[in-house]
Amino acid sequence: MILVIGGAGYIGSHVVKVLLKTKEVIVLDNLSTGHRWAVDERAVFVNGDLGNVEDLKALFSSYSIDAVMHFAASSLVGESVVNPMKYYLNNVSSTLTLLNTMLDFNIDKFIFSSTAATYGIPTTDLITEDTPTNPINPYGQSKLMVEKILADLSKAVDMKYVVLRYFNAAGAHQTGEIGEAHNPETHLIPIILQHLLGQREQISVFGSDYETEDGTCIRDYIHVTDLANAHILALDALINGSKNTATYNLGNGLGYSVKEVIEMCEKVTGKKANVVTGDRRLGDPAKLVTSSDKIHNELGWNTEYSLFEIINTAWEWEKSRVDNLDLINN
Ligand code: UFG
């Protein structure tokens, strides 16, 4: 059985759906930001906290867990700058509790959700796993700390792991059952689409004086189902023993500026956006774009969704939520 911590959240809930094709799945989530409705009903659901040893012990004693996937984290760059303690408690301290309890129960396979934010302001145009890490915000710092802890553990004790550094996850499940539902929403694509649906008055572009072609930040947007598929390959590599430790970047290899994303949303929806330019947001690097050659070459991962398709699935999802206010508010 595979334990998915944070399986009620945006990325975790999509991974659960892919995992269920071949595995039994148990989800642990405290529903602080995740949603009970997002958890596929074929998975076992436990409402609990990964920072609570008793919750973990109860779970590890009751179920035979082969591997743990860990998605439960605070993940907002801007928030981490103003509230770093929340990030070190939720992302580092709780993860240590989890890893320590896993060792007590001889659970030795771990997939860790890390982030492009570990690179800080990258020294190259196209980031690879060899690009030096140098986070410029507490969120990236907190994830890198756990990566370093995992590296030390794996040398000393029985702990095999894959670190997956996500670039900008976006889009929704093809079936329209689940998608991005943060409260409050801070991410670019849902904010643009909610504006185009009439739920927000305007879109504010956070900074137009970056050293990029059009002055706005460039990011590498990756469909959440493409991300989910990478987790399955990583898990298989740990289970079949072809990898004991590995770190992979997950992106499309293509950078789009904030302005280009807005234009693509206008194209997908056929609607015109009202855009204003605001100040830079704290902790934002100008450009984050990755090569995903390493995971392609080693595990055979390919991406299927273009930016157009990412936005198209997100648009279908946002439109469906208009008809279901419960999903918007819970
Ligand atoms: N942006 C705007 N206006 C908005 C919202 C966002 O201009 O209303 C800009 C941001 O400043 C940034 C870009 O759009 O330049 C993307 O912002 P998001 O908030 O959608 O995503 P981030 O790049 O800040 O962060 C996301 C995840 C992080 C992860 C990072 C990796 O939230 O967890 O991608 O690149 F680390």
Residues whose N, C-alpha, C, O or C-beta is under 5 A from the ligand:
A	BS01	UFG	S75 L76 V77 T115 A116 A117 Y166 F167 N168 T186 H187 L188 I191 S204 V205 F206 C217 V258 R281 D284 L288
